[in-house]
Amino acid sequence: MIISMISIISYGYKNIIRGITYSDGTKVGEHEKHLTKVGDGAFLREPYTVTFVSKMETVEFVDYTTEQSTLVKAGTILNVCGLLKSNSAQVEIRSGNGNLYRLGSNSELSLEYTVEGVQPVLYGRVLYASEDNFLYFPEKNGGRIKNDQVYQPGGKYRTSCYMFNFGNGMAVTDCLSTNEDVYYTLSGSLEVYEYDENGKPFTIFKAEPFQKVRVQFNPHKKMKERYVVTEKEQLNNNQLRKLYEEFVFPNSWKSE
């Protein structure tokens, strides 16, 4: 009986394979030909997909392997070896590991091979969040277990540090000058950290919900001496409302 079942399964499997055989390579990837893919995905394990663009024919992806630029639209899958530039548009990107990134105008995102593997490196005015904060999957939380104590890695802000959210956190980061960044926590707590010259992580600061933290940095100093927290304060209701209007409220993220 077991042999018969295996034979039936094997026969069915062969029939399935016969229908999608890659005979000469021309059919490779055809099952996703409805999606645009840019960059080199050789080291990429989790997909990063553009899910919203506020202005058509505005956002570009510069492919470093070809030195060519591609206009980006919703449905584009990003890979390493390139830079996404929002220019005058707003862009939303979702990752396969449950993170969501919303880029304001004149902001950038690149997927780079780092000490933590391939991670998004962000620049400009950017929201980072667990996508459980946004109803995107048909089932609540996308079938994931919701736990407020879970660490959620968020990638790296280009001019300063790596980010970790606790639970369903949301944070906005912006570059104030050539040597100063600011972080706003909209929900959940946030840990910002870096790696020293020996590859060991160290914490720069931790922020509770609804806080603003300014960080100055000197690239000429050793890693553990490089960063200084210059301000840490609670956000008032007016500041929170403006940040939510800019990055969270649905009306701010509708196509033209």
HELIX and SHEET records of a PDB file:
HELIX    1   1 ILE A    2  GLY A   19  1                                  18    
HELIX    2   2 GLU A   30  GLU A   32  5                                   3    
HELIX    3   3 GLU A  131  ASN A  133  5                                   3    
HELIX    4   4 LYS A  140  GLY A  143  5                                   4    
HELIX    5   5 MET A  223  ARG A  226  1                                   4    
HELIX    6   6 ASN A  237  PHE A  247  1                                  11    
HELIX    7   7 PRO A  250  TRP A  253  5                                   4    
SHEET    1   A10 LYS A  37  VAL A  38  0                                        
SHEET    2   A10 ILE A  77  LEU A  78  1                                        
SHEET    3   A10 TYR A  48  VAL A  53 -1                                        
SHEET    4   A10 VAL A  91  SER A  95 -1                                        
SHEET    5   A10 ASN A  99  LEU A 103 -1                                        
SHEET    6   A10 VAL A 126  SER A 130 -1                                        
SHEET    7   A10 MET A 170  SER A 177 -1                                        
SHEET    8   A10 GLU A 180  SER A 187 -1                                        
SHEET    9   A10 GLN A 211  PHE A 217 -1                                        
SHEET   10   A10 TYR A 227  GLN A 234 -1                                        
SHEET    1   B 9 GLN A  68  LEU A  71  0                                        
SHEET    2   B 9 GLU A  60  ASP A  63 -1                                        
SHEET    3   B 9 GLY A  82  LYS A  85 -1                                        
SHEET    4   B 9 GLU A 108  THR A 114 -1                                        
SHEET    5   B 9 GLY A 117  TYR A 123 -1                                        
SHEET    6   B 9 TYR A 151  TYR A 157  1                                        
SHEET    7   B 9 TYR A 162  PHE A 166 -1                                        
SHEET    8   B 9 LEU A 190  TYR A 195 -1                                        
SHEET    9   B 9 PRO A 201  ALA A 207 -1                                        
END                                                                             
